């Protein structure tokens, strides 16, 4: 649960005096002013575009991913088109699935990586006899988490970037939202970089153009909301600290159908990446090749 954490501190007053609450969110849509947002209505989603400090954020608000069957792949194609516009036209792309596959709300990255087709090794005679010549080279890695691997995500991706010299890195991760209504209903793309672990107050070294030396495009779906933030959002005021701390400050809330949400979101994101990088193949062909 990772993308750049933005904290908003809200001061409210009540009969008990002044109280403070930190609203934690990874969604640019939730921490920027409406005046800076450009909203575009589509048949199947609402797209909000934001530019902040030279970075671009594109947010797709969609029907609940856990409930909605994208039978015509319309949302997938919309996500593909938005992603393609953020990437260089040529060159190797390194796709990184961030997160812990053993923790379902954090498994979006690993499950997405499993369905992205690696093509860097398909060349020469192998490409010719399989009919896969002309594919853009793609390398895929599931980074795991520091507590399991002993390796920082930035250390791993920096080493791979030095070795492969990719044109860009695509980093897929689960996000934290402020609003309960955005869990599993929002997809965010950004060019700002990623700070692994920030959504759960465990920020790791940043992944960005500055640290990796290549453009980094982040893709994420919010899967959790901070418990204290949720309480304040539902009640309409900031809860006193003694009602949240100590244990409440470390709790997050996730949808009951999180398994289905992760499975469907991972497929949508993976196939959007596949078709954005190699449009000569269809979603059905990628499903067969990546299985």
C-alpha positions as CSV (number, residue, x, y, z in Angstrom):
1,X,0.0,0.0,0.0
2,X,2.4,2.5,-1.4
3,X,2.0,5.4,-3.7
4,X,3.2,8.8,-2.4
5,X,1.4,9.4,0.8
6,X,-0.1,12.8,1.2
7,X,-1.1,13.8,4.7
8,X,-3.8,16.4,5.3
9,X,-4.1,17.8,8.8
10,X,-7.6,18.9,9.7
11,X,-8.2,21.1,12.7
12,X,-11.7,21.1,14.1
13,X,-13.3,22.5,17.2
14,X,-15.9,21.0,19.5
15,X,-17.2,21.5,23.0
16,X,-14.3,19.3,24.1
17,X,-11.8,21.8,22.6
18,X,-9.5,21.6,19.6
19,X,-8.8,18.1,18.0
20,X,-6.6,17.1,15.2
21,X,-6.7,14.3,12.7
22,X,-4.4,13.3,9.9
23,X,-6.2,12.2,6.8
24,X,-3.9,9.8,4.9
25,X,-4.4,9.2,1.2
26,X,-2.4,8.2,-1.8
27,X,-4.9,9.7,-4.3
28,X,-4.2,13.0,-5.8
29,X,-7.9,13.4,-6.3
30,X,-8.4,13.6,-2.5
31,X,-5.7,16.1,-1.6
32,X,-5.7,18.7,-4.4
33,X,-8.2,21.5,-4.9
34,X,-11.0,21.0,-7.4
35,X,-9.8,24.1,-9.2
36,X,-6.6,22.3,-10.2
37,X,-8.5,19.2,-11.5
38,X,-9.6,18.7,-15.1
39,X,-12.6,16.4,-15.2
40,X,-13.6,14.4,-18.3
41,X,-16.8,12.3,-18.5
42,X,-16.6,9.1,-20.4
43,X,-19.2,6.5,-21.2
44,X,-17.7,4.0,-18.8
45,X,-15.8,6.2,-16.3
46,X,-14.9,9.6,-15.1
47,X,-11.3,10.8,-15.7
48,X,-9.6,13.5,-13.5
49,X,-6.3,14.9,-14.7
50,X,-4.1,16.8,-12.3
51,X,-0.6,18.4,-12.7
52,X,1.3,19.1,-9.6
53,X,5.0,20.0,-9.2
54,X,5.7,18.8,-12.7
55,X,4.1,15.4,-12.2
56,X,0.9,14.2,-13.9
57,X,-1.8,12.2,-12.1
58,X,-4.7,10.5,-14.0
59,X,-7.5,9.1,-11.9
60,X,-10.2,6.8,-13.4
61,X,-13.3,6.5,-11.3
62,X,-15.0,3.3,-12.4
63,X,-17.8,0.9,-11.4
64,X,-16.9,-1.3,-8.4
65,X,-14.1,-3.6,-9.8
66,X,-15.2,-6.5,-7.6
67,X,-18.8,-6.3,-8.9
68,X,-18.3,-5.2,-12.5
69,X,-17.6,-7.5,-15.3
70,X,-15.8,-5.6,-18.1
71,X,-17.2,-7.9,-20.8
72,X,-16.2,-5.7,-23.7
73,X,-12.9,-4.7,-22.0
74,X,-13.9,-1.0,-22.4
75,X,-12.4,0.0,-19.1
76,X,-9.3,-2.0,-19.8
77,X,-8.9,-0.3,-23.2
78,X,-9.4,3.1,-21.6
79,X,-6.7,2.3,-19.0
80,X,-4.4,1.1,-21.8
81,X,-4.7,4.3,-23.7
82,X,-4.0,6.5,-20.7
83,X,-0.9,4.4,-19.8
84,X,0.4,4.4,-23.4
85,X,0.3,8.2,-23.4
86,X,2.7,8.3,-20.4
87,X,5.3,5.9,-21.8
88,X,8.1,6.3,-24.3
89,X,7.2,4.9,-27.7
90,X,10.2,2.6,-27.9
91,X,12.6,0.7,-25.7
92,X,12.6,-2.0,-23.0
93,X,10.1,-1.5,-20.2
94,X,10.6,-3.0,-16.8
95,X,7.4,-3.8,-15.0
96,X,7.6,-4.2,-11.2
97,X,4.9,-5.7,-9.0
98,X,5.3,-4.2,-5.5
99,X,3.8,-5.6,-2.4
100,X,3.4,-8.7,-0.3
101,X,1.5,-11.5,-2.0
102,X,0.8,-13.1,1.4
103,X,-1.4,-10.1,2.5
104,X,-4.4,-9.9,0.2
105,X,-5.0,-6.1,0.2
106,X,-1.3,-5.7,-0.7
107,X,-1.1,-8.4,-3.4
108,X,-2.2,-6.2,-6.4
109,X,1.4,-5.8,-7.5
110,X,2.5,-9.5,-7.3
111,X,-0.7,-10.7,-8.9
112,X,-0.4,-8.2,-11.7
113,X,3.2,-9.2,-12.4
114,X,2.2,-12.8,-12.8
115,X,-0.1,-11.9,-15.8
116,X,2.3,-9.5,-17.6
117,X,4.0,-11.2,-20.5
118,X,7.8,-11.0,-20.3
119,X,9.2,-10.7,-23.9
120,X,12.8,-9.5,-23.4
121,X,14.1,-13.0,-24.0
122,X,11.9,-13.7,-27.1
123,X,14.2,-12.8,-30.0
124,X,16.1,-14.3,-32.9
125,X,15.1,-17.8,-34.0
126,X,12.8,-18.3,-31.0
127,X,10.8,-15.2,-32.0
128,X,10.6,-16.3,-35.6
129,X,9.4,-19.9,-35.1
130,X,6.8,-18.8,-32.5
131,X,5.5,-16.0,-34.6
132,X,6.3,-13.5,-31.8
133,X,8.9,-11.4,-33.7
134,X,8.6,-7.7,-33.5
135,X,7.4,-7.6,-29.9
136,X,8.6,-4.8,-27.7
137,X,11.0,-6.1,-25.0
138,X,9.4,-6.3,-21.5
139,X,11.0,-7.5,-18.3
140,X,8.9,-8.3,-15.2
141,X,9.8,-8.6,-11.6
142,X,7.8,-9.1,-8.4
143,X,9.9,-7.3,-5.8
144,X,8.5,-8.7,-2.5
145,X,8.9,-6.7,0.7
146,X,11.9,-5.8,2.8
147,X,10.7,-7.9,5.7
148,X,10.7,-11.1,3.6
149,X,13.6,-10.5,1.3
150,X,16.0,-8.3,3.2
151,X,16.3,-6.2,0.1
152,X,14.9,-2.7,-0.4
153,X,12.7,-2.4,-3.5
154,X,14.7,0.6,-4.6
155,X,18.0,-1.4,-4.3
156,X,16.6,-4.2,-6.5
157,X,15.1,-1.9,-9.1
158,X,18.2,0.3,-9.2
159,X,20.4,-2.7,-9.9
160,X,18.0,-3.9,-12.7
161,X,17.8,-0.5,-14.2
162,X,21.6,-0.2,-14.4
163,X,21.8,-3.6,-16.0
164,X,18.9,-3.4,-18.4
165,X,18.9,0.4,-19.2
166,X,15.1,0.4,-19.6
167,X,13.2,3.3,-21.3
168,X,10.8,3.3,-18.4
169,X,9.7,1.5,-15.3
170,X,6.0,0.7,-14.6
171,X,5.4,0.1,-10.8
172,X,2.1,-1.5,-9.8
173,X,1.0,-1.2,-6.2
174,X,-2.0,-1.1,-3.9
175,X,-3.0,2.3,-2.5
176,X,-4.6,3.8,0.5
177,X,-7.7,6.1,0.1
178,X,-9.3,8.7,2.4
179,X,-12.9,7.9,1.3
180,X,-14.5,4.6,1.8
181,X,-16.4,5.1,-1.5
182,X,-13.2,5.0,-3.5
183,X,-12.0,1.6,-2.4
184,X,-11.9,-0.7,-5.4
185,X,-13.6,2.0,-7.6
186,X,-10.6,4.0,-8.5
187,X,-7.5,3.5,-10.7
188,X,-4.6,6.0,-10.4
189,X,-1.7,6.5,-12.8
190,X,1.1,8.9,-11.9
191,X,4.5,10.1,-13.1
192,X,5.5,11.3,-9.7
193,X,7.2,8.1,-8.5
194,X,6.4,5.7,-5.7
195,X,7.3,5.5,-2.0
196,X,6.8,1.8,-1.0
197,X,5.1,1.4,2.4
198,X,4.0,5.0,2.8
199,X,0.3,4.1,2.9
200,X,0.8,2.2,6.1
201,X,3.3,4.6,7.7
202,X,6.3,2.5,6.7
203,X,7.7,4.5,3.9
204,X,10.7,3.0,2.2
205,X,13.2,4.7,-0.2
206,X,11.5,6.4,-3.1
207,X,11.3,5.0,-6.6
208,X,11.4,7.9,-9.1
209,X,13.3,9.2,-12.1
210,X,15.8,10.8,-9.7
211,X,16.6,7.5,-7.9
212,X,16.3,5.0,-10.8
213,X,17.6,7.3,-13.6
214,X,14.6,6.5,-15.8
215,X,10.9,7.6,-15.9
216,X,8.7,5.8,-13.4
217,X,5.0,5.4,-14.0
218,X,2.9,4.3,-11.1
219,X,-0.4,2.4,-11.3
220,X,-2.5,1.6,-8.3
221,X,-5.9,0.8,-7.0
222,X,-7.0,1.8,-3.4
223,X,-7.6,-1.3,-1.3
224,X,-7.5,0.1,2.2
225,X,-8.6,3.2,4.2
226,X,-7.0,4.2,7.5
227,X,-9.3,3.4,10.4
228,X,-9.0,6.7,12.1
229,X,-9.5,8.5,8.8
230,X,-12.6,6.4,8.1
231,X,-14.1,7.2,11.5
232,X,-13.6,10.9,11.0
233,X,-15.0,10.7,7.5
234,X,-18.2,8.9,8.7
235,X,-18.7,11.1,11.8
236,X,-17.9,14.3,10.1
237,X,-15.4,15.5,12.6
238,X,-11.9,14.6,13.8
239,X,-11.9,12.1,16.6
240,X,-10.0,12.8,19.9
241,X,-6.6,11.1,19.9
242,X,-7.5,9.0,22.9
243,X,-10.3,7.4,20.9
244,X,-7.9,6.4,18.1
245,X,-4.5,5.8,19.8
246,X,-2.7,3.6,20.4
247,X,-4.1,0.7,18.4
248,X,-6.5,2.5,16.2
249,X,-3.7,4.5,14.7
250,X,-2.3,1.3,13.2
251,X,-5.5,-0.2,11.8
252,X,-6.8,-0.2,8.3
253,X,-10.1,-1.2,6.8
254,X,-10.5,-3.2,3.6
255,X,-13.5,-4.5,1.6
256,X,-15.0,-7.9,2.5
257,X,-14.7,-9.0,-1.1
258,X,-11.0,-8.1,-1.2
259,X,-9.9,-11.4,-2.8
260,X,-12.2,-10.8,-5.8
261,X,-11.2,-7.1,-6.0
262,X,-7.5,-8.0,-6.2
263,X,-8.0,-10.7,-8.7
264,X,-10.1,-8.6,-11.1
265,X,-8.0,-5.4,-10.7
266,X,-4.8,-7.4,-11.3
267,X,-6.2,-8.8,-14.5
268,X,-7.3,-5.4,-15.7
269,X,-4.0,-3.7,-14.9
270,X,-1.9,-6.5,-16.3
271,X,-3.8,-6.7,-19.6
272,X,-3.7,-2.9,-19.9
273,X,0.1,-3.0,-19.5
274,X,0.4,-5.9,-22.0
275,X,-1.7,-4.3,-24.7
276,X,-0.2,-0.8,-24.2
277,X,3.3,-2.2,-24.7
278,X,2.5,-4.7,-27.5
279,X,-0.7,-3.7,-29.2
280,X,-0.3,-6.3,-32.0
281,X,-1.6,-9.0,-29.6
282,X,-5.1,-9.2,-28.2
283,X,-6.2,-9.5,-24.6
284,X,-7.2,-13.1,-25.4
285,X,-3.8,-13.9,-26.8
286,X,-2.1,-12.4,-23.8
287,X,-4.3,-14.4,-21.5
288,X,-3.1,-17.6,-23.1
289,X,0.6,-16.6,-23.4
290,X,0.8,-15.3,-19.8
291,X,-1.0,-18.3,-18.2
